[in-house]
Amino acid sequence: MAQVALNGTAINQSIRNSYVSYQYRVYDSCRYIDYDEYGYPYCIPGYWYYTGYSNAIINGVVNCNNKVYVNGISVAKAGDTVNETWVNSGLESEYVPGSASPALSGSGNGTIDSNANNRNVYINGALVAVKGSSVTTHLSTTTTLNAPVADKVFIG
């Protein structure tokens, strides 16, 4: 039997691979070579610039107000919003400030997918969401609802 999801139910963490691109630099004590007035070469220090990629780590919770409650908390259903935030998974130590695209972190809204339960239990024409219901994040990854859920209200 599936446990009913509620307002505030968290999603399982999701990862969007290589979502953030950024520049980083590597110091080279002899990046350039020049010549003195006698024709002898000498080094000029500088940096090599490279492009790096970082994953977006996505977390979120259901945000709903469906007028059907369990212990005073709204029951979630297919189509409800999931408020999400994401952060990058880490950058090279020589990250070039301001070079990250689209950003170093962000937020958006995902959605509980239309196949929220397989027991044909509905609220206002939409399937009731349960622990394990599929969620599409705002970064187009797929994850599932986790906890907290109504631990004494089951569908099945």
C-alpha positions, 0 to 999 in steps of 0.5 A: 500500500502506498503512503499519501504525499502531503504539502511539504513532502520532499523529493529525492535529490536529483542531479542534472549532469554538466548543467553549469559551465564555467572558466577556470585558470591554471598558473604557468610560470612560463606561459609566454616566452619573449627575448631580451635585447641580446636574443636570450629567451625569458619567461613571462608568467601567466594563466591558461584558461579552460572550461569546466562543468559542474552538476546541478544538485536539485532538492525540493518540497511539494507546495499544494493547497488542495482543500483535502487534508490529513491531520490539517495538512493538504494532500498532494496530487498530480500536477501540484508544484514542487518548489525546488532549489539547486546548487552546483556540485563543486568548482575547480579551485581556480574558478574565474569569478563571474564566469558560471553559466547559467549561474552557481545556484538557482531555483524553480518549480517542478511538477508531480507527474500525471501518473501519481498513483496506480490505484485510481484514487483522485482529488478534483480529477487528478490522481493523489500523489503517494511516496514514490510518485514521479516528479519532473524537476524544473531542470528536466530531470526525473525523481520521486517523492520521498518523505514526510508522508501521511504514515497512517493514510494508505492507498491500496 
